[in-house]
Amino acid sequence: MDPNGSQSITIGRGSFTYGSTWSPDGRSIAFRRRPVTDLASVPTELGLLAPDEPGNEVVLLIDSEPVHDGINRRAPDGPTWSPDGRELAFASRREADYYRIWVMARSGGQARLLLPELEDVPHFHPRWSPGDSTRLAYIAEIDGVQDLWIVDLGSGEQQRLTFGQMDKLESPRWSPDGERLAFSALPRDSLDELGSQFDIYVVDLASAELQRITRDTGTNVDPAWAPDGSSLLVSSTRDAEVAGPFRTLNLWRVWLDASRAPQRLTRASSSSTGADWYRFSDCGRSAR
């Protein structure tokens, strides 16, 4: 779709799809999907889709273990592209009863543990820095507390960016200049309140200063940076037509400095999640 919400094009149907992310060359979309089913435990698939290719056929890379997190709930399993577009990192419970981060070639094949030193520590929601193949952001859960971390894949040096201020951290995304990370989380000051909602945060990597971007009564998840770093696409239940815990998520554009009112981009009957900003010329129009 266009940045103002117009000219949307459907390029895939029939499955519960999440975690979509454009390849660095802008030619492919990597994503996770699950069959639409009433079963709470079904396998997830990691696939690739080229919007401009005839037929929009999916290349299936892996068929992972069943997810036990509820019916049609997003799992924290990625994927994310390496900056050169040659590899994909993702989280999986393979060979363990908790999530760990794995990496494999975009052509498929054998997967390997990306952070073997984190054995026995659940870690998930990987996100490679788009401009630095040595930097990876992820969420780790230590003694029941989740925090956002960065690792230097060359030296192994770890940097903790949050310190237990919030819970259920999700979907870290690097800013275009690589100096900030946006993510969604549940504020700890609302954990005991009925109807607690997720909000969007931005953390500065140099100072570890934390900025809360959303404070409305809705749930706000899945941030995606605009190319100029001034705003974020988020999936939000603000102004949703249906009340209650199953309100529809729509795409909104939210400015970091609150200089403009949030802009609603979709009015769908089903939820819109996992947006990613396309940074190249027009794409996917041949799919019409």
N, C-alpha and C positions, 0 to 999 in steps of 0.2 A: 504494500500500500504506500501511497505518498505520505510525506510527513504531516500533512494536514488531515489525514484520515480518508482521503478520497482514492478512487481507482484501486480498490482492493481486488486481489486475484487469488483464487483458491488453487493450490498446486498439489494438494494431497487430501485424501478423505479416508474415513473408515476406521481410524484408530485413535486412542488417546495419546496425543503427541505433546512432548514438552522438551525443554532444554535445547531448543533450536539455536544454532550459531553459525554465522557465515564463515567460510574459509577465508584466509588472508588474501587470496587472489580473487575473491568474489564470485567464484564459479560454482561452488557447492555449499550445501547446508548440511551440517551434521546434527543429528537429533536422537532423542530416545522416543520410543513408542511402546504402548501396550495394547493388546486387543481390547475392544470394548466388550466387557463381560460383567456378569454379576459376581464372579469369583474374586475374593480378596487376595488370592495368591496366584499370580500369573507371571510368566517370564517377561522380561523387558528386552527390547532389541535396540542395538546401536546401528544406525544406518546413515547413508549419504544420499542426497537428492540434488540433482543439477536442474534448476528451474528452467533453463533455456534449452535443455535437451528434449528431443521429441519423445512424447509419452511420459516424461517425468518419472522414469523408472527408479526405484529405490535400490541401492546397492547395500545389502545387509552385511555388516562387518562381524557382529557377534550376536548371539542369542544368550542372554545372561540368565542367572538363577532367578527363581520367582521372588517377587517383592511381597513382603508381608505387612505393608504399611497402610492397608485399607484399600477400598475399592476406588480406582481412578485417582489416587493421590500421587502427586509428584514425588519422586525419590531423589535423594541428593547425589545423583550419580553423573552429572555432567551431560555432555562431553565438553571439552575445550581444545582448541587447536594450538599447536606449537606455532611460534611466529613465522617459521618457514613453510608451514602448511604440510609438513611431511608426516606429522604424528598427531595422535589424539590421546588426551588423557581423560580418564573417567573414573568414577568410584564404583566399586563392586564388592559384594560379599563372597565372591568366589574364594574357596579354600579357607574361609573363616566365617564366624557368625556375626561379624561387624564389618562396616565399610572400610576399605583401604583404597588408595589411589593407584591405578594401573595406567600403563601407556602402551600404545601399539601403533604400527605404521598405518597410514590412511588406506593402504591397500589391503589391510587385514593381516592375518597371521598370528604369531605368538605374542601374547601380552606379557609384560613384566611389571613387577612392582616398581613404582617410581620413587617411593620414600621408604625403603626397607628398614631404615633406622627407627621408624615409628611403629614397630611391631607392638601389638597389644594396645595401641592407642587408636580408637575410631577416628578416622579423618575422611573428609568428603567435600563436596562442592568445590572441586579444583577449578582454577582459572589462571591460565598462562598469561603473563604480561605480553601484550601484542608487540612490544618493541624490544623485548629482552628475553631470550630463550632461557636464561639462567634463573629468572624470577617466576615463582609460582605462588599464588594466593590460595588458601584453603581454610576450611573450618576443622578444628580438632576438638574432641571432647575428652577432657582430663578430669578424673574424679567427679564426673557428672556435670562439669561446667564446660560450656562451649565458648570458644574464642576464635577470633580471626587471626591468622598467622601468614607470614611470608617466609619462604625458604629460598636461599640461594642454592640452586641445584649443583653449582660447581663446587662451592666450599662446604655446603651443608649447614651454613649459618642460618639460624632461625630468628625471626623477629615477631614478637607478640604485639598485636595492635589494639586488642581490646582486653579488658581485665575483669570479666565477670559482670559487666554492667547490664547485660541483657541476655536473653535466652533464645533458643531456636534460630540461630543465625543462618541465613540462606543467601545463595546466589551472589557472591562477590563479583564485582565488575571493575576493571581498571579504567581510569580516566584516559582520554586520548594522549595526554602528556605523561602518563605513567606515574604521576605524583600523588594520586588519590585513589581510594577504593570506595565504591558504593555497595551497599548490601541491605538486605531487609532483616529485621529481627523483632522480637517481642520485648518491649520495654519491661524491665524488672519491676518498675513501680506499678505495673498493671497486672502482674502475674496472678494476683489474688482477686482481681475484679472480674465479675461476670461479663463475658463478651469482650475480653481483651483482644486487641487487634495488632497486626504487624505494622511497623512503620519503616521508612527508608532512612538510612544513615549514610554519611560520607565521612571517611577518616583520612586525614592528611598523613602521608607516610613519614615525612620528616619530623613532624611535631607530635604525632599521635593525637592531634586535636580531633574531637568527634563532633560532628554537626548533625542534628536531627532535621531532616528535610520535610517530613510530613507529620502533621498533628491533627488530622481530621478524625472523624468517627468511623471511618472505613478501614478495611485491610489494604495495605499497600505492599506489593511484593515485586520481585523480578525487575530490578532497575537496569536500564540500558542507556549508556551515555550518548548524547548528541555529538557529532563530530567536532564541534567547537567547544565542548565541555561546559556549556552554559546551562544545559537542561538534561533531564532524564525522562525516558519513557518508563512508565510504571504500570503494572496491572493493579487496578484499584476497584473496591466496591463502593467508593463514595458516590452518592446520588444514584445508587442502584435502585431499580424499580421494584425488586422483590426484597422484602424485609426478612430478617432472620439470618441463621448461620450459613445458608446456601445462596447468598446473594451473588449475582453474576459479577465477574471481574471484567472490567473494560479497560482499554488502553487509554492512558492519560499522559500528557506531557507536563512536567513539573519543572519550574525554573529554580535553580539553587539559591538565588538571591531574593526570591519572592518579588521580583520586579514586575512580574506579570501573573495574572490569575491562571491557575491550572487549566489546560485545554483538553477537553474530552475528544478522543479520536474515533472510538467505536461505540456502537449501540447494538451489540449483538445479543441474540437470545441465549447463546452459550458463552462461557468464559473465554477471554483472550489473555493468554499468558505467554511468557518466555520470548518477548520481542527482542530483536537484535537490529541495530541500525546498519543499513547498507551504505557503504562509503564510495561506491563507484558510480558509473553511468547507469542508465536505465537497464533493468534486468527483469526477466520473467514475463515480459509482455507477449512473447511468442506463445506463452501458455494459454492465451485466450483461445 
